[in-house]
């Protein structure tokens, strides 16, 4: 692996400007919508909205009200269980990413998977892929944290290293990168809702990432910048300030 494994992405046409704009939009929203006045309840609401959106992308039919009341279907319950512990994993993601990813999967799958599958890769190839992702997360990079989060998301979602719940893990990991790298320390952006709002593009660009070579990867990261902007619009801070 090169000293900066994401350097090639940051030099692609449109990527630097897209991510600078996405980060500026997030920073403005956090500053202008009253970051200093936020409470733990606001963070909890953001995580709740994220759990609902992630579950919907995974096939859940539960409404946000269902998730809020704890009456959602099995997928919604899985996503909600992840959200309750996610932020506590930010230090672990920075130090030992494999353990953080394993814990996310264990939380997501604990109601349905046997214990010997929780947090464990499906096979040797999946284990290698996870190690590569951990190396990416700990390697020095000049890439924006948002770009790192987008690549982590797509790699987990398309590589499917775990027995199940890979989509939930991927979206949770994306949010966690934003927290761990200081983009959104209080986790007030709802990137999962951004992907849900752009669902058709989300799904097609994930396919492109998996099958389309470098052009597919470039298309995904450009899409992801747009999704982060939509995730900022979905923040509970937006409603609180209206």
C-alpha positions in Angstrom: 0.0 0.0 0.0 1.3 3.5 -0.9 2.0 6.1 1.7 -1.3 7.7 0.8 -3.7 5.1 -0.5 -6.3 7.6 -1.5 -4.0 10.1 -3.3 -5.2 9.0 -6.7 -8.8 9.8 -5.8 -8.1 13.3 -4.6 -6.5 14.1 -8.0 -9.6 13.1 -10.1 -11.5 15.7 -11.9 -14.3 17.2 -9.7 -13.5 15.3 -6.5 -11.6 18.1 -4.6 -14.2 20.7 -5.3 -17.1 18.4 -4.6 -15.7 17.5 -1.2 -14.7 21.0 -0.3 -18.2 22.1 -1.0 -19.7 19.2 1.0 -17.5 20.0 4.0 -18.2 23.7 3.8 -21.9 23.0 3.8 -21.6 20.7 6.8 -19.5 23.3 8.7 -21.9 26.1 8.0 -24.9 24.0 9.1 -23.2 23.0 12.3 -22.1 26.6 13.1 -25.2 28.5 12.0 -27.7 26.1 13.3 -26.5 26.3 16.9 -23.9 23.7 17.5 -23.1 25.2 20.9 -26.7 24.8 22.0 -27.1 21.2 21.0 -27.9 18.6 23.5 -27.5 14.8 23.8 -31.2 14.6 22.8 -30.3 16.2 19.4 -27.6 13.6 18.8 -29.9 10.8 19.8 -32.5 12.1 17.3 -29.9 12.2 14.6 -28.9 8.6 15.4 -32.5 7.6 15.4 -33.1 9.1 12.0 -30.0 7.4 10.7 -31.1 4.0 12.0 -34.5 4.4 10.3 -33.0 5.4 7.0 -30.4 2.7 7.1 -33.0 0.1 7.9 -35.2 1.3 5.0 -32.3 1.0 2.6 -31.9 -2.6 3.9 -35.5 -3.4 3.2 -37.4 -2.4 6.4 -40.9 -1.2 6.0 -41.0 0.5 9.5 -41.7 4.2 9.8 -39.6 6.7 11.7 -42.4 6.7 14.3 -42.1 2.9 14.6 -38.4 3.1 15.2 -38.8 5.9 17.6 -41.3 3.9 19.6 -39.2 0.7 19.5 -41.9 -1.1 17.5 -40.1 -1.4 14.2 -39.5 -4.7 12.3 -36.5 -6.9 12.8 -34.3 -4.9 10.4 -35.2 -1.7 12.1 -34.4 -3.2 15.5 -31.0 -4.3 14.2 -30.2 -0.8 13.0 -31.4 0.8 16.2 -29.2 -1.6 18.3 -26.2 -0.4 16.3 -27.1 3.2 16.8 -27.2 3.0 20.6 -23.6 2.0 20.9 -22.1 3.5 17.8 -20.5 6.7 19.1 -18.7 4.9 21.9 -16.7 3.1 19.2 -15.1 6.2 17.7 -11.8 5.9 19.7 -11.7 2.2 18.8 -12.1 3.0 15.1 -9.1 5.3 15.3 -6.9 2.8 17.1 -8.0 -0.7 16.0 -10.5 -0.4 13.2 -11.0 -4.2 12.9 -12.3 -4.4 16.4 -14.7 -1.4 15.8 -16.1 -3.0 12.6 -16.4 -6.4 14.3 -18.4 -4.8 17.1 -20.7 -3.0 14.7 -21.5 -6.3 13.0 -22.0 -8.0 16.3 -24.5 -5.4 17.4 -26.3 -5.6 14.0 -26.5 -9.4 13.9 -26.9 -10.3 17.6 -30.6 -11.1 17.3 -30.3 -13.4 14.3 -26.8 -14.8 13.8 -25.1 -17.6 15.7 -22.4 -16.4 18.1 -19.6 -17.8 16.0 -20.5 -15.5 13.1 -20.8 -12.3 15.0 -18.1 -9.9 14.0 -16.2 -12.5 12.0 -15.4 -12.4 8.3 -17.1 -14.9 6.0 -13.9 -16.4 4.7 -10.2 -15.9 4.2 -10.7 -13.5 1.3 -13.1 -11.4 3.4 -10.6 -11.3 6.3 -8.0 -10.0 3.9 -10.4 -7.4 2.6 -11.1 -6.2 6.2 -7.4 -6.0 7.0 -6.9 -3.9 3.9 -9.6 -1.6 5.0 -8.1 -1.3 8.5 -4.8 -0.4 6.9 -6.5 2.3 4.9 -8.1 3.7 8.0 -4.8 3.9 9.8 -2.6 5.0 6.9 -1.6 8.7 6.7 -3.7 10.5 4.0 -4.3 14.0 2.8 -7.7 12.9 1.6 -10.7 14.6 3.2 -12.3 12.7 6.0 -15.6 12.7 4.0 -13.8 10.9 1.2 -12.4 8.3 3.6 -15.8 7.7 4.9 -17.3 7.3 1.5 -14.6 4.7 0.5 -15.1 2.8 3.7 -18.8 2.7 3.2 -18.6 1.4 -0.4 -15.9 -1.1 0.3 -17.9 -2.7 3.1 -21.2 -2.6 1.2 -19.9 -4.1 -2.0 -17.3 -6.4 -0.5 -19.8 -7.9 2.0 -17.1 -9.3 4.3 -19.6 -10.4 7.0 -22.2 -13.2 6.9 -25.1 -10.6 6.8 -26.0 -7.0 7.7 -23.2 -5.6 5.6 -25.3 -2.6 4.5 -26.0 -1.7 8.0 -22.4 -2.0 9.0 -21.2 0.0 6.0 -23.5 3.0 6.7 -22.7 2.9 10.4 -19.0 2.9 9.7 -19.4 5.8 7.4 -21.1 7.9 10.1 -18.4 6.7 12.6 -15.6 7.9 10.4 -17.1 11.4 10.4 -17.2 11.4 14.2 -13.8 9.9 14.7 -12.1 12.3 12.3 -13.7 15.4 13.7 -16.1 16.3 10.8 -19.1 15.9 13.0 -18.1 15.0 16.5 -21.6 15.2 17.9 -23.0 13.1 15.0 -25.6 15.6 13.9 -25.4 15.0 10.2 -27.6 12.1 9.0 -25.7 10.6 6.0 -28.0 7.5 6.0 -30.9 9.8 5.3 -28.9 11.4 2.5 -28.5 8.0 0.8 -32.2 7.2 1.3 -33.2 10.5 -0.3 -31.0 9.6 -3.3 -31.8 5.9 -3.2 -31.8 5.2 -6.9 -28.4 6.9 -7.3 -27.1 5.3 -4.2 -27.8 1.8 -5.4 -26.6 2.3 -8.9 -23.4 3.9 -7.8 -22.6 1.1 -5.4 -23.0 -1.3 -8.3 -20.6 0.9 -10.3 -18.1 0.9 -7.4 -18.2 -2.9 -7.4 -18.2 -3.5 -11.1 -17.1 -0.4 -12.9 -13.3 -0.1 -12.2 -11.8 3.3 -11.6 -14.6 5.2 -13.4 -17.1 3.4 -11.1 -15.1 4.4 -8.0 -14.9 8.0 -9.2 -18.7 8.1 -9.9 -19.3 6.7 -6.4 -17.2 9.3 -4.6 -18.8 12.2 -6.6 -22.2 10.8 -5.7 -21.2 10.5 -2.0 -20.3 14.2 -1.8 -23.9 14.9 -2.9 -25.3 12.5 -0.4 -23.3 14.1 2.5 -24.9 17.4 1.6 -28.3 15.8 1.7 -27.4 14.2 5.0 -26.7 17.7 6.4 -30.1 18.8 5.3 -31.6 15.9 7.2 -30.0 16.9 10.5 -32.4 17.6 13.4 -30.6 20.9 13.7 -32.3 22.0 10.5 -35.7 21.5 12.0 -34.7 23.0 15.3 -33.7 26.2 13.7 -36.8 26.6 11.5 
